[in-house]
Amino acid sequence: MTKISDIFNILHNALESKNLGKKISQSQMADDLGVSMRTYQDWRLGISKPQAAFAVCKMLCELDDDELIFTLKKIKKIIKE
């Protein structure tokens, strides 16, 4: 069974890798996401499970690679506006 905490940990590690291995604190990540540090810690530990995040991940996993990239670029554009 997939754990939402695994997804958050994979994403957190991927962002650190993108940042040339520079650590990103849970506090900084929480600020970037607009949640409290405690909430973010709970997500990473699997204490609380944001159902919407899991649903979004499942939807994205249904896309082919090209569709995924196209869709994420559109989402990124909307978020940056």
LONUKOL-288106 format. One line per field, with one value per residue: residue number from 1; residue in three letters; chain; x, z negated, y negated of N, C-alpha, C, CB in turn. Coordinates in nm, 3 decimals. Each point is the difference from the previous one (the first is absolute). Glycine has a CB too. Example, Ala and Ser with C-alpha at 12.3 -4.5 7.8 and 13.67 -1.06 7.14 Angstrom:
// residues 2
seq <- (1, 2)
type <- (ALA, SER)
mol <- (A, A)
nc1 <- (1.319, 0.154)
nc3 <- (-0.780, 0.197)
nc2 <- (0.569, -0.222)
cac1 <- (-0.089, 0.082)
cac3 <- (0.000, -0.006)
cac2 <- (-0.119, -0.119)
cc1 <- (0.090, -0.077)
cc3 <- (0.000, -0.073)
cc2 <- (-0.120, -0.109)
cbc1 <- (-0.189, 0.118)
cbc3 <- (-0.125, 0.215)
cbc2 <- (0.117, 0.063)
//
This chain:
// residues 81
seq <- (1, 2, 3, 4, 5, 6, 7, 8, 9, 10, 11, 12, 13, 14, 15, 16, 17, 18, 19, 20, 21, 22, 23, 24, 25, 26, 27, 28, 29, 30, 31, 32, 33, 34, 35, 36, 37, 38, 39, 40, 41, 42, 43, 44, 45, 46, 47, 48, 49, 50, 51, 52, 53, 54, 55, 56, 57, 58, 59, 60, 61, 62, 63, 64, 65, 66, 67, 68, 69, 70, 71, 72, 73, 74, 75, 76, 77, 78, 79, 80, 81)
type <- (MET, THR, LYS, ILE, SER, ASP, ILE, PHE, ASN, ILE, LEU, HIS, ASN, ALA, LEU, GLU, SER, LYS, ASN, LEU, GLY, LYS, LYS, ILE, SER, GLN, SER, GLN, MET, ALA, ASP, ASP, LEU, GLY, VAL, SER, MET, ARG, THR, TYR, GLN, ASP, TRP, ARG, LEU, GLY, ILE, SER, LYS, PRO, GLN, ALA, ALA, PHE, ALA, VAL, CYS, LYS, MET, LEU, CYS, GLU, LEU, ASP, ASP, ASP, GLU, LEU, ILE, PHE, THR, LEU, LYS, LYS, ILE, LYS, LYS, ILE, ILE, LYS, GLU)
mol <- (A, A, A, A, A, A, A, A, A, A, A, A, A, A, A, A, A, A, A, A, A, A, A, A, A, A, A, A, A, A, A, A, A, A, A, A, A, A, A, A, A, A, A, A, A, A, A, A, A, A, A, A, A, A, A, A, A, A, A, A, A, A, A, A, A, A, A, A, A, A, A, A, A, A, A, A, A, A, A, A, A)
nc1 <- (0.084, 0.148, 0.114, -0.165, 0.293, 0.087, -0.090, 0.173, 0.264, -0.016, -0.020, 0.246, 0.194, -0.087, 0.084, 0.290, 0.055, -0.067, 0.236, 0.268, -0.158, -0.166, -0.116, -0.273, 0.026, -0.228, 0.023, 0.019, -0.246, -0.193, 0.060, -0.074, -0.293, -0.088, 0.113, 0.070, 0.298, -0.257, -0.077, 0.285, 0.010, -0.269, 0.116, 0.249, -0.169, -0.221, -0.126, -0.183, -0.062, 0.003, -0.262, 0.140, 0.271, -0.147, -0.154, 0.267, 0.133, -0.241, 0.017, 0.306, -0.046, -0.194, 0.273, 0.115, 0.251, -0.180, -0.210, 0.227, 0.102, -0.286, -0.070, 0.257, -0.037, -0.292, 0.102, 0.221, -0.212, -0.172, 0.242, 0.087, -0.307)
nc3 <- (0.000, 0.206, -0.304, 0.124, -0.121, 0.300, 0.105, -0.207, 0.066, 0.311, -0.046, -0.193, 0.208, 0.242, -0.162, -0.067, 0.308, 0.073, -0.206, 0.191, -0.221, -0.109, -0.246, 0.141, -0.345, 0.017, 0.013, 0.312, 0.043, -0.171, 0.176, 0.262, -0.111, -0.111, -0.275, -0.271, 0.070, -0.079, 0.302, 0.073, -0.235, 0.100, 0.294, -0.113, -0.188, 0.239, -0.217, 0.251, 0.253, 0.123, 0.070, 0.181, 0.005, 0.101, 0.234, 0.128, 0.013, 0.160, 0.226, 0.051, 0.047, 0.264, 0.153, 0.211, -0.160, 0.153, -0.231, -0.210, 0.156, 0.048, -0.303, -0.102, 0.203, -0.117, -0.298, 0.059, 0.107, -0.261, -0.193, 0.147, -0.022)
nc2 <- (0.119, -0.218, -0.067, -0.267, 0.078, 0.086, -0.282, -0.160, 0.164, -0.055, -0.308, -0.024, 0.133, -0.189, -0.260, 0.116, 0.055, -0.297, -0.090, 0.167, 0.248, -0.279, 0.209, -0.101, -0.067, 0.216, -0.322, 0.000, 0.191, -0.180, -0.253, 0.152, 0.074, -0.308, 0.209, -0.124, 0.071, 0.173, 0.048, 0.103, 0.211, 0.132, 0.050, 0.154, 0.201, 0.098, -0.250, -0.055, 0.190, -0.342, 0.234, -0.223, 0.167, 0.261, -0.148, -0.112, 0.283, 0.125, -0.222, 0.050, 0.315, -0.069, -0.133, 0.212, -0.097, -0.198, -0.032, -0.077, -0.244, -0.123, -0.005, -0.148, -0.244, -0.050, -0.004, -0.216, -0.208, 0.012, -0.061, -0.272, -0.142)
cac1 <- (-0.084, 0.076, -0.012, 0.016, 0.127, 0.104, -0.007, 0.057, 0.145, 0.059, -0.003, 0.093, 0.135, 0.019, 0.024, 0.136, 0.091, -0.006, 0.071, 0.140, 0.023, -0.013, -0.115, -0.113, -0.059, -0.144, -0.061, 0.001, -0.094, -0.134, -0.027, -0.022, -0.129, -0.105, -0.053, 0.087, 0.105, -0.057, -0.081, 0.091, 0.064, -0.100, -0.013, 0.120, 0.002, -0.119, -0.094, -0.121, 0.004, -0.084, -0.062, 0.005, 0.134, 0.007, -0.087, 0.071, 0.110, -0.058, -0.042, 0.120, 0.058, -0.076, 0.042, 0.124, 0.109, -0.017, -0.118, 0.036, 0.083, -0.085, -0.095, 0.073, 0.037, -0.120, -0.025, 0.106, -0.034, -0.114, 0.045, 0.088, -0.075)
cac3 <- (0.000, 0.010, -0.113, 0.040, -0.056, 0.096, 0.111, -0.048, -0.017, 0.135, 0.054, -0.078, 0.042, 0.138, -0.003, -0.051, 0.109, 0.098, -0.065, -0.008, -0.125, -0.117, -0.082, -0.014, -0.131, -0.002, -0.023, 0.127, 0.089, -0.049, 0.041, 0.144, 0.026, -0.068, -0.113, -0.116, -0.001, -0.064, 0.102, 0.097, -0.068, -0.010, 0.133, 0.029, -0.092, 0.022, -0.111, 0.065, 0.141, 0.079, 0.104, 0.129, 0.057, 0.050, 0.118, 0.108, 0.042, 0.074, 0.131, 0.079, 0.037, 0.111, 0.123, 0.064, -0.031, 0.070, -0.056, -0.135, 0.011, 0.049, -0.107, -0.109, 0.045, -0.011, -0.142, -0.046, 0.048, -0.080, -0.137, -0.002, 0.033)
cac2 <- (-0.119, -0.124, -0.092, -0.140, -0.047, 0.035, -0.097, -0.127, 0.017, 0.005, -0.136, -0.083, 0.038, -0.044, -0.144, -0.018, 0.038, -0.111, -0.110, 0.046, 0.070, -0.089, 0.039, -0.091, 0.030, 0.023, -0.131, -0.072, 0.066, -0.031, -0.138, 0.001, 0.063, -0.075, 0.077, -0.006, 0.101, 0.120, 0.068, 0.061, 0.114, 0.106, 0.060, 0.081, 0.114, 0.081, -0.018, -0.048, 0.035, -0.089, 0.082, -0.067, 0.019, 0.136, 0.007, -0.069, 0.088, 0.112, -0.051, -0.025, 0.129, 0.055, -0.065, 0.041, -0.092, -0.128, -0.066, -0.041, -0.121, -0.107, -0.035, -0.065, -0.135, -0.083, -0.022, -0.089, -0.134, -0.049, -0.025, -0.117, -0.123)
cc1 <- (0.088, -0.027, 0.022, 0.130, 0.116, 0.004, 0.061, 0.151, 0.072, 0.007, 0.099, 0.144, 0.029, 0.028, 0.139, 0.102, 0.005, 0.081, 0.146, 0.034, -0.010, -0.129, -0.105, -0.067, -0.150, -0.074, -0.009, -0.101, -0.144, -0.040, -0.032, -0.136, -0.116, -0.067, 0.096, 0.107, -0.052, -0.084, 0.088, 0.071, -0.096, -0.021, 0.118, 0.010, -0.120, -0.102, -0.133, 0.018, -0.093, -0.056, 0.007, 0.136, 0.013, -0.084, 0.067, 0.113, -0.052, -0.043, 0.121, 0.063, -0.074, 0.046, 0.127, 0.105, -0.018, -0.119, 0.030, 0.080, -0.085, -0.093, 0.071, 0.046, -0.119, -0.030, 0.102, -0.030, -0.113, 0.046, 0.085, -0.073, -0.046)
cc3 <- (0.000, -0.122, 0.050, -0.054, 0.094, 0.115, -0.042, -0.017, 0.134, 0.059, -0.071, 0.044, 0.143, 0.006, -0.054, 0.109, 0.106, -0.050, -0.025, -0.136, -0.124, -0.074, -0.002, -0.131, 0.014, -0.021, 0.130, 0.097, -0.041, 0.039, 0.148, 0.037, -0.067, -0.113, -0.117, 0.010, -0.058, 0.100, 0.100, -0.061, -0.009, 0.134, 0.027, -0.087, 0.019, -0.111, 0.052, 0.150, 0.079, 0.121, 0.138, 0.067, 0.060, 0.127, 0.120, 0.053, 0.081, 0.140, 0.090, 0.048, 0.115, 0.135, 0.056, -0.028, 0.066, -0.054, -0.140, 0.001, 0.044, -0.111, -0.114, 0.038, -0.009, -0.146, -0.056, 0.041, -0.083, -0.141, -0.008, 0.030, -0.124)
cc2 <- (-0.125, -0.087, -0.141, -0.056, 0.033, -0.101, -0.133, 0.011, 0.005, -0.141, -0.092, 0.029, -0.045, -0.150, -0.032, 0.035, -0.109, -0.118, 0.038, 0.061, -0.086, 0.035, -0.110, 0.037, 0.026, -0.131, -0.080, 0.061, -0.030, -0.142, -0.007, 0.056, -0.072, 0.078, -0.016, 0.108, 0.131, 0.080, 0.072, 0.121, 0.118, 0.070, 0.092, 0.123, 0.093, -0.009, -0.054, 0.019, -0.093, 0.076, -0.065, 0.021, 0.140, 0.015, -0.066, 0.087, 0.117, -0.044, -0.022, 0.130, 0.067, -0.055, 0.065, -0.107, -0.137, -0.079, -0.054, -0.129, -0.118, -0.050, -0.071, -0.140, -0.094, -0.033, -0.099, -0.144, -0.061, -0.038, -0.126, -0.131, -0.073)
cbc1 <- (-0.183, -0.008, 0.078, -0.249, -0.092, -0.027, -0.208, -0.217, -0.042, -0.089, -0.240, -0.161, -0.011, -0.152, -0.245, -0.079, -0.050, -0.229, -0.216, 0.061, 0.142, 0.129, 0.149, -0.034, 0.176, 0.037, 0.089, 0.242, 0.168, 0.033, 0.152, 0.245, 0.119, -0.037, -0.115, -0.188, 0.175, -0.002, -0.179, 0.032, 0.144, -0.112, -0.128, 0.115, 0.124, 0.142, 0.191, -0.048, 0.054, 0.136, -0.152, -0.164, 0.095, 0.037, -0.203, -0.058, 0.131, -0.076, -0.200, 0.038, 0.074, -0.194, -0.103, -0.124, 0.151, 0.101, -0.150, -0.001, 0.202, 0.010, -0.141, 0.074, 0.173, -0.090, -0.095, 0.167, 0.071, -0.159, -0.006, 0.184, -0.075)
cbc3 <- (-0.122, 0.251, -0.163, 0.005, -0.233, -0.060, 0.087, -0.115, -0.213, 0.034, 0.062, -0.197, -0.154, 0.079, -0.030, -0.234, -0.042, 0.075, -0.107, 0.163, 0.128, 0.118, -0.141, 0.254, -0.112, -0.089, -0.235, -0.036, 0.042, -0.192, -0.180, 0.033, 0.022, 0.212, 0.154, -0.141, -0.022, -0.223, -0.027, 0.110, -0.133, -0.184, 0.082, 0.069, -0.162, 0.129, -0.159, -0.185, -0.057, -0.075, -0.174, -0.083, -0.167, -0.233, -0.149, -0.101, -0.203, -0.216, -0.106, -0.129, -0.235, -0.154, -0.079, 0.182, -0.023, 0.203, 0.135, -0.071, 0.054, 0.231, 0.062, -0.078, 0.153, 0.211, -0.022, 0.016, 0.231, 0.134, -0.044, 0.070, 0.210)
cbc2 <- (0.125, 0.012, 0.177, -0.028, 0.030, 0.242, 0.112, -0.052, 0.123, 0.234, 0.034, -0.003, 0.196, 0.183, -0.039, 0.051, 0.242, 0.076, -0.076, -0.177, 0.149, -0.186, 0.142, -0.027, -0.142, 0.233, 0.001, -0.058, 0.181, 0.158, -0.083, 0.023, 0.215, -0.120, 0.167, -0.093, -0.182, -0.119, -0.172, -0.224, -0.160, -0.127, -0.202, -0.207, -0.142, 0.150, -0.041, -0.170, 0.241, -0.202, 0.092, -0.171, -0.162, 0.085, -0.002, -0.222, -0.066, 0.104, -0.109, -0.211, 0.025, 0.026, -0.214, 0.129, 0.197, 0.103, 0.152, 0.239, 0.141, 0.098, 0.197, 0.224, 0.098, 0.104, 0.233, 0.188, 0.067, 0.145, 0.246, 0.149, 0.104)
//
